[in-house]
Every structure is written in structure tokens, then in C-alpha cells.
Amino acid sequence: MSIYDYSVPTPDGGQFNLSDNKGKVMVIVNTATGCGFTPHYEPLEAMYEKYHDKGLEIIDVPCNQFMGQAPGTDEEIHEFCTLHYNTKFPQMKKSDVNGENQLPLYAYLKSQQAFKGFGEGEVAEKMDQLLSSIDSDYKNNPDIKWNFTKFVVDREGNVVARFEPTDDLAKMEELVASLL
């Protein structure tokens, strides 16, 4: 299977088919409106505005699996994002990215790019402490660890990178720009 065999449910009950994005670079990100990483919406929107006409698509998948940080309805989440961050990229239906009810797309993404760690620094250490308290073996499974994990897909449909929420967004933008 390829990335183009997957779709994601939309808030209106439809499906967002990834095959409609053949030839585009995609960033697929699980998000939450009540997370410490919620300000990532700002650089994501800036990247979208800068590169959308060159072939970038950002696919926002709200998820409430990480300490209930996306508690609202799809409509409330969309309203929050457009009001506070003026987001214009497509926002999907709130969905699970781990576990038995995870979107099949996320099982595929995780099979293509495993967790490689949170990197260095204070925030990375805090994430490690938090997740170690929940699951001492968290580093050894491919699950999404937290909100704002980003997958980058090239124009040929290859999942080329996974960026954790603690990763430098400038590095992700550099990669996206190189793929366009």
C-alpha cells in the first residue's frame, strides 16, 4: 500500500483522499487546542501560506488522546484555530492516532517512520519524564507520543521524515522547502 491508498474523515462526514494530493508535499500533523505545543499552529500556517502555491499541503488531524487536550467538537476546534491562528489548511475530523481505533493512515505513517527520540533540551527532558511515568518502555514502540507530531511526505508519496513536537520547526521547514 502507499500513502495514496488512505483517506481521513472530514468533520462534514466526508473523506479527504490523500490520492488527491499526488505530486504534492504533505505535512500530516496530529493537533490539540489545549496543548503546550498549540502555538505550533502559527509557524505551520506561515509555512502553509509560504509554500501552498508551490505544492505544499498541511493536513491537520485533531486528536484528544494525549491528556484530553482537544476536548471540543470539530466545530469548536476549527473555530479556535481560525480565530487564534487564522489557519487555512484542511482540518480533519477529530480522530485517534494510536490504539485500536487509530486511523489506518496513522498505522501506515508509524510503520514508515518510527519514533527516534525527543532530542536534547529542557522540553525534551520533560517529555521523557512525563512519558516514562506513563510507560517506562515508551521509546521502543512507534506510537505517536504527543500532540503535534509531524510526518513529511514527498511528491512521490514517500514518508521521508517524522518530527516530534520538540523538534525544531525551522528544520522541518528546511526539509519541506527542499522537497518543493
JOURNOR-V125483 format. One record per backbone hydrogen bond with DSSP energy under -0.5 kcal/mol. NH is the residue of the N-H (numbers start at 0). CO is the residue of the C=O. Records with the same first field share a line. If there is no record, write none. Layout:
# JOURNOR-V125483
NH->CO / CO
This chain:
# JOURNOR-V125483
2->156
4->1
5->2
7->15
9->13
10->90
12->9
15->7
16->14
17->5 / 15
19->16
20->17
21->18
22->154
23->20
24->54
25->152
26->56
27->150
28->26 / 58
29->148
30->60
33->68
34->31
37->34
39->36
40->37
41->38
42->38
43->39
44->40
45->41
46->42
47->43
48->44
49->45
50->46
51->47
53->50
54->51
55->50
56->24
58->26
59->57 / 89
60->28 / 58
61->59
62->30
66->64
67->63
68->65
76->72
77->73
78->74
79->75
80->76
81->77
82->78
83->79
84->80
85->81
86->80
89->57
91->59
92->8
94->61
95->100
101->98
102->95
105->102
106->102
107->103
108->104
109->105
110->106
111->107 / 108
112->108
124->120
125->121
126->122
127->123
128->124
129->125
130->126
131->127
132->128
133->129
134->130
137->134
139->136
140->137
147->29
148->145
149->162
150->27
151->160
152->25
153->157
156->153
159->151 / 157
160->151
162->149
163->161
166->163
170->167
171->167
172->168
173->169
174->170
175->171
176->172
177->173
178->174 / 175
179->175 / 176
